[in-house]
Amino acid sequence: MPSPHGFSYDVRPDGTVLILHHNRAASTLRGSRAEQFLAECEAGDPQLVMARWTGNYKRGNERAARNHPRNRS
């Protein structure tokens, strides 16, 4: 699986964190969630952390996998 890319984040003066994906707003975090996000970005790979926090870590093959014969109920 390729590593996530294209993410960035902006910390606003009021403490709000805006997560961007290819310069488009993907998520907004406030309060303790914003603080936790910033701590995780400092401790690990920021691209991976942003992908996980926005839910953009899946790669689009979920629909094809659901229709595979072994996954049909």
N, C-alpha and C positions, 0 to 999 in steps of 0.2 A: 504494500500500500504506500503511495507517495506521501511524503510529509506535507502538512498543511502549509500554505503560503498565502500572501496577499492580505494578511490581517495587520491592523494597527489599532492603537487606542489613544484617546485623548482624555486627559484629566482636566476637568473644568474647575474654575475657581471655587465653586460651591461643593466640591468633593465628588461630583458625579463623574462616572467614567463612561465614555462613549466608545464602544468597540465598533470598528469599521472593517468591512471586508471589501476590498477593491474600491475604497473611498466611498462606500455606501454604508449607512448605519445598519448594523446587524443587531446590536443589543445596547441597552442602557442600564447601568448598575448604579445604585445609590446606597448610601449608608454602610452598614457592616458588610454587605455583599461586595461593595466596591473595594473596601479595605482588604477583604479576603482575596479578591481577584488580584489586586496589586501585589500582595504578599506571595501568591502563587507564581506570578510573572517573574518576580525577582528570584525565586528559588528554582524555577525550572525553565523549560523552553517556552518563551512567550507565544510563539505561533501555535504550538500544541495546546497551550492553556486557553488561548482565545478560541480556538476551534472547538474545544470541549465546552467552554462556557456558552458559546452561541449555538451549540447543537449542530455545527457544520463539520462533523467528523465522519459522516457517512458519505459514500462515494457514488450513490445513484444506482447501484446494482440491486437494491433491495426488492424492487418490483420484479426484476428478472428472476431473482432467487426464489421469490414466493411462487412463481409459476413453474419452477423446475419440478419434474415428476417426483423426485424424492421428498419434496416439501409439501406436496398436496395431501390433504387429509382425506 
